[in-house]
Amino acid sequence: MDFPRPRSVRPRKNCRLWSAADQGRKHARSGPHGTRQPQGVAQAAALGHHRAPLTEPSAERERINLIMAGGGVRLPAYVGALAALEEMGVEIVQIAGASAGSIVGSHLAAGWSVDQMRRLAIETNFATFKDLSLRGFLFEGGLYAGDSFERWMHTGLKGARFKDLPRDLFVTAVDLFGRRPFFFSRQATPDFPVSKAVRCSMAIPWVWRPLRWEHKLLVDGQLMPWIPSGIEIMQGSESGPPLRTVMLRLISEPRGNLPAKRHLWPWDFAKILLETMLSALENQRVSGSLWENTILINVGTVHSLQLDIGHAEKERLFQCGYDQARRYFHKKAAPPPSPAAS
């Protein structure tokens, strides 16, 4: 199966990292609402951007493996980081992702350009994925069926299976029956549809229905620690010398206290509990062995289940991912300080 090859993107400049004080800030450009399919996105008018000044590229292009953790609707931040990596000449060899990271990672592995992914992330109306299923909520563990999301992914990836992808991709889900992470990949599940694997990876319990497959009950990949295992699996599949693994990770800011209600409806309690749990998971401490190669992207108070997120907010997330990735690689490339004169 043939996929398009990546093209370059020109991101905007001078976007600050998100803070709560920025909420409601207007941006000069936003796209139309309601985009459902990638075909319409690919035909959208080109966005005008300004390229930030670059340092001199190194003579040897760095090759890395890339991990993108969860993040829900905040996936434009990952796309912004990819734009920075592309501009700085970083080659991504293998990709691993969970939840939002698997959405972006699967499109990257299928050959989508950063520009195409940016348009997709910003112009897609995530609220169209609310395919309510009362039966699913009562008996199958998910308020939304997830079928609408899977069709959207299937169309964008042209029905690709893992063996069809130009790049190695590892999509992470959690098997509740086995109580451990499960990795979809070319090696383990060559004929499995990528769209269905990503659906498993973003199936937050009680929000999207989990998927049963081969005696497994698969849910969101961020519900258990998986990154050390993911790094080990990627390194085991490499044919050449081991590559550095870089992790993109989103962190959020406190949203403030909720109004103290005397009575809470069950769905209000479930929503508060779920948002608190997801926030705690994404703000876990990064271990020392991973810290050096981790790029933290501050997404502010935007939470992962904010399906009605607007265009301006998505543009901001894109720019924050772009800025933080550039800072990281510029810092890595900077020469060490000269010793003080004695």
N, C-alpha and C positions, 0 to 999 in steps of 0.2 A: 504494500500500500504506500503510495507516494504522499508526502506531506510537504507543505511549503517550507522553504528555508528561512531562517531568521533574517530580519532587516533591522536597521538601526532606528533609534528613537531620539528625539530631542526634548528632554524634559525642561520644565520651567525652572527658573532659578529663584534664590532668595526666599524660600519658604521656611519658616521657623518650625521647630518641633512643636507639636500640639500641646496646648495647656488649656485648662478649663476657662481661662479668661478669653480665649479665642472663640468661644462658642458664639455662633451667629454671625461671624465675620463674613462679609460678602466677597465673592470672587468674580472676576470679570467674565469668566467663560464657564458655561455649563452646557451640557448636551440635552437632547430630548429625553423625556421619561418613557419608560415602558418597553424598552428593547427586550425581546424574548429570545431571539436566535442569533448566533454568531454571524450568520450570513448578512443580516442587516447591519450588524456592527462593522463588518469588514467593508461595507459600502459607504459608511458614514464619511462626511467631509473631513479632510485632514485638519487636525488641531494645530494652532500656531504655538510654538514653544521656542524658548531661547536656551541655547546650550551654555552651560556654565563653563568657565575656563578650565582647561585640563593641564595637568603637569605633563612633562615629557614622558611618553610611554616607555616602558622598559624594553630592552632589546629582545628579551625572552618572554613570551606570553605565558602567564601563570595558568596552570590547569588545576582545578579543584573539584571536589565533590561537594554538593550543596544539600543542606537540610533546611526545610521550611516547616516550622511547627504550626500549631493551630492559630485560630484568629477569627473564625466566622466571617462576617460581612466585611471585615477590615482587610481583605485580600489585596486592595490596591497598594497597600504599603509594601507588600512583597514584590509587586510589579515594578514599583519605583526603585527598589533595591536592585532588581534585575537590570533596569535601565542603566544604573550606575556601573554595575559589573561589566556590562557590554561596552560602555564608553571607555572604560579603563583597560579593555583588552583581556579581561579574565574569561577563560574558557571553562564552561561547566561540563563535566564529563558524565557524572551520575547524579541523580536527583532522588531525594527521599522526602516525603511529606505526609502530614496528617491534617485532616479537616481542611481549612482554607489553604494550607500549604500543599495539599494534594491536588486541589483545584488548579492552582497556578502551576504546580510542577507537572501535571499531566499535559497541560497545553504547551508548556515549554518543551517537554519531551517529544510531543507530537510535531514540533517544528513551527509553532506559532511565533511570530515576531513579538518583540516587546511592545511595539506600537499597536499591534492587533490586540494583545492582551490588555493594554491600557484602555482601549476603546471598549472592549468587552466588559471590563470591571467597572468602568465609570458609567456606561450607558445602560447596563442591564438593571432592570428593576427587580431587586431581590424579593420584593413582596409577591411577585407572581409565583414563587415557589410554595406559597401557603395553600397546598392542596389538602384542605381539612378532611380528616377521616375520623368520625366519631367511633366507629368500630375499632380503628387502629388505636385510638387513645384508650378505650376501655379494655381491649383484649390483647393488643399487640405492642404496647409500650411507646406509641408515638402519636402526637396530635396531628401531624402532617404525614401523608403517605410517603412522600419523597419521590413519587413517580414523575412529577413535573420537572424536578431538578435533574433526575436521571435522563429524561428525554433531552433536556437542554444540553447536558454534557455529551450525550450520544451523538447529537447532531453536530456539535462543535468539533468533536474528535473523529467524525465520519465512521463511527462504529468500530474504532480501533481496538484491537486486543493487545495485550502486553508484547507479544512477539512482533507486532507490526511497528512498534515505535522506533524511531531512529536513535534515541538515547535510552539508556537504562533508567527505569523508573521503579521506585519502591514506594508503594502506597500502604500506609499503616492504619490498621483498625485494631480494635480490642475484641477478643473472643471472650464473652462473659462466661460461657460454659467452661472453657479452659483456663480462664482467669490469667490471660497473658496476651501480649501483643501478637498480632498476626500480620505478616508482610506479603502483599501481593507483588509479584515481580515477573519478569521474563523467565527467570529460572524456576520459580515455584508454581506460577499460574500462567503459562504462556498463552493459553486460549481463553482466558477470562477477560470479559469486556472491561476496559479501563473505566468507562462511565459507571459501571455497577460497583467497582472497587472504590471509586471516589465517593459514591453514595454511601457505602458502608463507613468510610472514613469520617464522614461529616454527620453521622446519625447520632446526634446528641439525644440521650435518653429522655423520653417524654416530650420531645420536640419533633424529631423525625423517627419514623418507625425503623427499628433494627432489621437486619436481613439475616435470615437463616440460610446457611449454606454448608453442606458436608458436615453435619453434626456440630456446627458452630453457630453462635448467636453474636453477630458482629455489630459493633457500635463505634462511636467516635474514637479515633486513634489517640486523642489527647487525654483520655481518662486514666491511662497508666503510663509510667515512665517507659519510653521506648527508644530514646535517642542513642544511648550506648549500644544497644543491640543493633540499631539501624546502621551505625558506623561500622560495627563489626561485620555485618552482612555485606555492606558495600565494599569494604576492604577485601573480603573474601572472594568477591566476584571480579576484582581487578586482575588484568593480565600483565600489566607492567609494574613499574615501581609504585609504591603506595603514594597516594595523593593526600594533600591536606584537605580536611573536611571543615567547611565553614557552615555555621548555623545562623539562620535568620530567625529571630524570636521577637514577638510583640510583647510589650509590657504596657499596662494601663495605669492611670492615676485614680485615686479614690474619688468616688462620685458623690460623697457626702452622705449624711444620714437620711434615711427615708422617714417620711412623716409617721409618727407613732400612732397606729390605728388600734382602737380597742378590739375590733373584730376583723379578722382576715378571712376572706373566702379561700377555699382550698387552692384555687388556681393562683391567687395572689401569693399565697405562701410558697407554692411550688416555684413560681417565677423568681421570687426573692432568693429562695434556697439555691436554685439552679445558677442564677447570676453570681451569687457569692462563691459557689463551688468553682465555676469556670474562672472567675477572677483569681481565686487562690491557686488554681492549677497553673495559670499562665505566669503568675508572679513568683513561682517557686525559685529558690536559690539555684544558680548555675554552679555546678561543681568546678573545682579548680582546674581539672584537666580539660574541661570544655570551655572555660571562660575566655582563654586567650583567642580562640577562634569563633567567638560568638558576637554577632552584631545585634544589639538591642535597639528596637525601634519603638519609641514612645508614641502610643496612639491616643493618649489622653483619656478622656472619659467616654469615648465611644465604646460600647460594649458589643460583644460578639453576636448577639441576637437582635441587634437593631436593624431589622430588615427594611425599614423605611428610610434608611440613611440617604441623604441627598447628594447631588452632584458635587457641590462645593466641598462637602466633607470628604468625599472620595478623592477629589483632587488634592486636598490637604494631606491625606494619608499617603498618596502616591509620592508627593514631594518629600514627606518626612522619611519614607523608606529610601528614596534616592539620596537625600542629604546624608543620612546616617551611614549608608554603605560607602559613599565617597570618603567620608571622614575616616572610616575604618581603614580602607585600603591606602589612603594617603599617609596615614599614621604608620602603617606597616612598611610603606616604601620609603619613609623619611630616614635619612642617615642618622646613626646614633650621635648624640652630642659629643663634641670634642672634649677631651679631658682639660680641666682647668690648668692654666699655666702655673707651674710651681714657683 
